[in-house]
Amino acid sequence: MNLGELVAEQWLARRLQIGLNWDSGVTTREQRRDLIRRAILLQGLANERAGFRRGYPETWAQLFERVFRQPLTITEQTTDAV
């Protein structure tokens, strides 16, 4: 993880009013990602505008995907047994 990713996570946590203990180092990127994902979904913000990116509106779901490089909602892929 680079510094830019950490800054983005901190910004998201502040905007979502999530209390994360950044100084203790007890959370992993995966734990922070899951907490941020849960906050966005529980607050019903997925399709709400989070801000603008390069002059275009960006939803919370798009912002989450950009920061964490995975979709906000994870769908289980099922395969049909033959």
Backbone torsions as a table, in degrees:
resi	resn	phi	psi	omega
1	MET	NA	140.0	178.1
2	ASN	-103.1	172.2	-176.8
3	LEU	-61.4	-36.8	179.4
4	GLY	-61.1	-38.5	178.7
5	GLU	-67.0	-40.9	179.2
6	LEU	-64.9	-40.8	177.9
7	VAL	-62.9	-41.3	179.0
8	ALA	-63.8	-41.9	178.1
9	GLU	-63.6	-42.1	178.7
10	GLN	-63.0	-42.2	179.1
11	TRP	-61.4	-46.0	178.8
12	LEU	-60.3	-45.7	-179.0
13	ALA	-61.7	-40.9	178.2
14	ARG	-65.8	-45.6	-179.5
15	ARG	-62.8	-34.3	-178.7
16	LEU	-90.5	-0.8	179.8
17	GLN	57.1	48.4	175.7
18	ILE	-99.5	127.6	178.4
19	GLY	-86.2	97.6	176.6
20	LEU	-108.5	138.2	179.9
21	ASN	-88.5	89.0	-174.3
22	TRP	-70.1	-31.8	-173.7
23	ASP	-76.5	-25.4	-174.9
24	SER	-78.0	-24.4	179.6
25	GLY	71.7	20.5	-177.7
26	VAL	-86.7	-13.8	179.6
27	THR	-98.6	145.7	175.0
28	THR	-96.6	168.6	177.2
29	ARG	-59.7	-38.6	-179.8
30	GLU	-65.0	-41.1	178.3
31	GLN	-64.6	-43.5	178.8
32	ARG	-64.7	-40.9	178.5
33	ARG	-59.4	-45.3	-179.1
34	ASP	-66.4	-38.5	177.0
35	LEU	-64.4	-42.5	179.4
36	ILE	-67.6	-42.7	177.3
37	ARG	-57.7	-49.3	-178.7
38	ARG	-59.9	-42.3	-179.3
39	ALA	-63.7	-42.8	179.3
40	ILE	-62.3	-45.8	-177.8
41	LEU	-69.4	-43.2	-178.8
42	LEU	-66.3	-31.9	179.4
43	GLN	-86.5	-1.1	178.1
44	GLY	65.5	36.8	-174.7
45	LEU	-99.6	-3.0	-171.5
46	ALA	-48.6	-44.5	-176.6
47	ASN	-100.9	5.5	177.1
48	GLU	-82.4	153.8	179.6
49	ARG	-74.2	126.3	177.3
50	ALA	-92.0	-25.1	-177.7
51	GLY	164.8	-154.5	179.8
52	PHE	-123.8	144.1	176.6
53	ARG	-128.3	115.5	-179.0
54	ARG	53.6	39.0	175.4
55	GLY	85.5	-0.8	-179.8
56	TYR	-115.5	145.1	178.8
57	PRO	-63.3	144.1	178.6
58	GLU	-128.8	128.5	179.2
59	THR	-81.0	167.4	176.5
60	TRP	-61.8	-37.6	178.6
61	ALA	-63.2	-42.9	178.8
62	GLN	-66.4	-40.9	178.7
63	LEU	-63.3	-44.5	177.8
64	PHE	-58.9	-46.4	-179.5
65	GLU	-63.7	-37.5	179.0
66	ARG	-66.7	-41.8	-176.9
67	VAL	-75.1	-44.0	-173.4
68	PHE	-102.2	-2.9	177.4
69	ARG	57.9	36.0	172.1
70	GLN	-155.9	153.4	-177.5
71	PRO	-64.3	152.8	179.3
72	LEU	-62.0	-47.1	178.8
73	THR	-103.1	127.3	-179.8
74	ILE	-98.1	121.8	179.3
75	THR	-101.2	138.6	178.1
76	GLU	-77.8	131.4	177.5
77	GLN	-93.6	126.0	178.9
78	THR	-113.1	145.7	176.9
79	THR	-115.2	142.8	178.1
80	ASP	-79.9	129.5	176.5
81	ALA	-76.6	140.1	-179.7
82	VAL	-99.7	NA	NA
